[in-house]
Amino acid sequence: MSQPKFHVRRGDTVQVISGNHKGASGKVLEVKAAKEQVIVEGVRMIKKHQRKSQDHPNGAILEREGPIHISNVKLLETVTRDKKPKKAA
């Protein structure tokens, strides 16, 4: 089975084009190919409840980014191999 090809990859700057977070933009932190989702920095912040542990003796409520479907984002800038930002066409 081959790897699916997407229009965005980790490190690219994208903008959300539909949904509750329309207009927001940020850098792609992770691409989840199996579910066709991306995690964008600073977009769709969700609260995650953490159990008591050594790191959090009283438990905690952590805020982190949630996934967005890959069809709801458009590419603004891409990072090439030589690490120079390049605008999308």
Buried (B, 14 or more C-beta within 10 A) or exposed (E): EEEEEBEBEEBBBBBBEEBEBEEBBBBBBEBEEEEEBBBBEEBBEEEEEEEEEEEEEEEEEEEEBBBBEBBBBBBBBBBEEEEEEEEEE
